[in-house]
């Protein structure tokens, strides 16, 4: 099986880093950040949003972001895909959000933050996880939560695993995400005031309904 970064690299022109020359809105470029609990349907919602908003919107999930941050040649391709005039804004954004803390961070964290900042300068991005809402205050900040029993059921169904394994994965994911956000941003990602909207998926709010709500809000927010 080919490594994920190889697949990303092969599809850079049409998938990971599309060009947006024809779309030049005034002000900050549109970004939607989605923080989600494992098993809440956040990734499916992000993909539906991208499909309904259409070109040039693109989803950057945690796996893609992590691979770009770890592979130097992918990061270079991302940099090359951005208007050179916008590149100085990356350093300004990092300084504004992290200040002197950035210098003392591990190399991986610094690369991760830089990659997120670069993606933000391209705009028309739906960024899943990695605390992107704390980096882009102008973004449409969404959090997706779900009742624990529903999360377990969805994980069992879509991952084809036992109930005990589903519970184990969810608990481990919740703890990993908590530690990551606290270490990098010094925030509690569960607090609702960090988001423009918190949606609770389940029997009363489907994946499709949730994506419709976010798409409608995005069109109003970004006037698209």
GIJOVEN-V705338 format. One record per helix or strand of 3 or more residues. SS is the DSSP state (alpha for helix, beta for strand). FROM is the first residue (numbers start at 1). TO is the last residue. Records with the same first field share a line. If there is no record, write none. Layout:
BEGIN
SS=FROM-TO + FROM-TO
END
This chain:
BEGIN
alpha=4-10 + 12-16 + 42-53 + 62-70 + 72-80 + 84-104 + 107-122 + 132-135 + 148-159 + 163-185 + 192-194 + 207-222
beta=31-36 + 58-60 + 125-128 + 140-146 + 197-202
END
